[in-house]
Each structure stands twice: as structure tokens, then as C-alpha cells.
């Protein structure tokens, strides 16, 4: 499986997005547990400006392999971007939306003893810069 992954990475690096997507999709279909290929699909979506699909694919890759740092970081990044624009995060297929459940960005940094931050919280960037919304 490594050769098609390398070929897909090469295609991405040369800007051949359609070719990279085709290769990543073939790998993911042959091996549904290949989180690297699914992260590749998320990166393709991101390259095309499709943040919702990028987020959903990153969540899927993270569910396949919770130890995959690329998947985990992409979920956090997309969460920050989408919440920063005031968008609701899409619910992955097969999961029901929970109104009071913290977002991945909130739960990754949350102290288990501290209740989740309300939805209108300031973004990480705003907090670091000392800005209020």
C-alpha cells in the first residue's frame, strides 16, 4: 500500500489534486482502516476550499486511528477555523448531534474537572491576542 500513498503524495506536491484524490480514494476503498489515505482525502478537500468535507474526513481518519497526529491536528485546525467564522461543525454520518457536547478543540484542551466552555467563547487566537469578540 505504500507505493500508491507515495504516488498520491507526489501528485499533491505537484498540484495534481484530481490524481491525488483518485489515488487516496482507491486506497481508502481497498483498506477502510487506512487513516493516512483518509487524511489525504481531507487534505484534498482542504486544497479545494471545502472545509466541511475536510473536517468530516479528518474526523473519520481520527476515528480510524486516534493516534494519527495529522488527523488529530487537522480536526483541531478545522474546528478552530469553522468556529472562528461562526459556523456549526458538521455532524459525521452515523452520529447524532449533541447540543451540549464540547467541540474537538474544546475537549482537547479541557480540564476534566472544568465544565465545557459556552458556545460563544473566544477563539484560541483571540485569547492569545487578548481580543474580545
C-alpha positions in Angstrom: 0.0 0.0 0.0 3.0 2.3 0.4 3.6 2.9 -3.3 0.2 4.3 -4.1 0.4 6.5 -1.0 3.8 7.9 -2.1 2.3 8.4 -5.6 -0.6 10.3 -4.1 1.7 12.5 -2.0 3.8 13.2 -5.2 0.6 14.2 -7.0 -0.4 16.5 -4.2 3.1 18.1 -4.1 2.8 18.9 -7.8 -0.7 20.3 -7.5 -2.3 17.3 -9.3 -5.3 17.3 -7.0 -7.6 15.1 -9.1 -5.0 12.4 -9.4 -4.2 12.6 -5.7 -7.8 12.3 -4.8 -8.3 9.3 -7.1 -5.3 7.5 -5.5 -6.3 8.3 -1.9 -9.9 7.2 -2.6 -8.7 3.9 -4.2 -6.5 3.2 -1.2 -9.3 4.1 1.3 -11.7 1.8 -0.5 -9.3 -1.1 -0.6 -8.3 -0.5 3.1 -11.0 1.3 5.0 -8.8 1.4 8.1 -6.0 3.4 6.3 -6.2 6.7 8.2 -3.3 8.1 6.1 -5.4 7.8 2.9 -8.4 9.4 4.7 -6.2 12.3 5.9 -5.1 12.6 2.3 -8.7 13.0 1.2 -9.2 15.6 3.9 -6.1 17.5 2.5 -7.6 17.3 -1.0 -10.8 18.8 0.3 -8.9 21.5 2.1 -6.9 22.3 -1.1 -10.3 22.7 -2.9 -11.6 25.0 -0.2 -14.2 22.5 1.0 -13.8 22.9 4.8 -16.8 20.9 5.7 -15.6 17.8 3.8 -12.0 18.3 5.1 -13.4 18.4 8.7 -15.5 15.3 8.1 -12.7 13.3 6.5 -10.3 14.4 9.3 -12.8 13.2 11.9 -13.2 9.9 10.1 -9.4 9.5 10.0 -9.1 10.3 13.7 -11.8 7.7 14.5 -9.9 5.1 12.5 -6.6 5.9 14.3 -6.8 8.2 17.3 -3.0 8.2 17.5 -2.7 9.7 14.0 -1.3 13.2 14.7 -2.1 14.5 11.2 -5.7 13.6 11.7 -5.9 15.0 15.2 -4.2 18.3 14.2 -6.4 18.7 11.1 -9.6 18.2 13.2 -8.4 20.8 15.7 -7.4 23.2 12.9 -10.7 22.9 11.0 -12.7 23.2 14.2 -10.9 26.4 15.1 -11.3 27.8 11.6 -15.0 26.9 11.3 -15.9 28.0 14.8 -14.0 31.2 14.2 -16.3 32.0 11.3 -19.3 31.2 13.5 -20.1 28.0 11.5 -21.6 24.9 13.2 -19.4 21.9 12.8 -21.0 19.2 10.6 -22.1 16.0 12.2 -20.3 13.0 10.9 -22.6 10.5 9.1 -24.0 7.9 11.6 -23.6 10.3 14.6 -26.4 12.4 16.1 -25.6 15.9 17.0 -25.4 16.6 20.7 -26.2 20.3 21.6 -24.1 20.5 24.8 -21.2 18.3 23.7 -17.9 20.2 23.5 -16.2 20.6 20.2 -13.0 18.7 19.5 -10.9 21.9 20.1 -12.6 22.4 23.5 -12.3 18.8 24.6 -8.7 18.5 23.6 -7.7 21.4 25.9 -10.4 21.0 28.5 -9.6 20.1 32.1 -11.9 17.1 33.0 -12.8 18.9 36.3 -13.8 22.1 34.4 -17.2 22.3 32.7 -17.2 22.9 28.9 -16.9 26.5 27.8 -20.1 28.0 26.4 -20.6 28.2 22.6 -19.9 31.9 22.5 -16.3 31.5 23.7 -13.4 33.4 22.3 -11.2 31.5 19.8 -7.7 30.5 20.8 -6.2 33.1 18.5 -8.4 35.8 20.1 -7.4 34.7 23.6 -3.7 34.7 22.7 -4.0 38.2 21.2 -6.1 39.4 24.1 -9.1 40.4 21.9 -12.7 40.1 22.8 -15.4 39.1 20.3 
